[in-house]
Amino acid sequence: MELERDRHDLLPPLQAWIAREAAIQNAWFVTGRGDLVLSMTAASIESFDAFMERMLADHRVIRKYTTSVVLKTLKRSLAVALEPGFRQA
């Protein structure tokens, strides 16, 4: 999602809300295309739409967002390579 550049005062409430929101599993501030990436779950498209409407209404610092839906998981891991030649079992 993209955030308003001149509204830094609105970031702390958004960050606190993200930390509390159960549907949001992961959140990252990023560089490149967009400012913030959220990983979340929703039971249906309707519940996702309601979630996004509420988020946009409550947090005016959000300028726009795009949605990607996972169709198939190719790899999932949280392993961190700490040594050269590290291989996940």
Buried (B, 14 or more C-beta within 10 A) or exposed (E): BBBBEEBEEBBEEBBEEBEEBEEBEEBEEEEEEBBBBBEBEBEEEEEBEEBBEEBBEEBEBBBEBEEEEEEEEEEEEEEEEEEEEEEEE
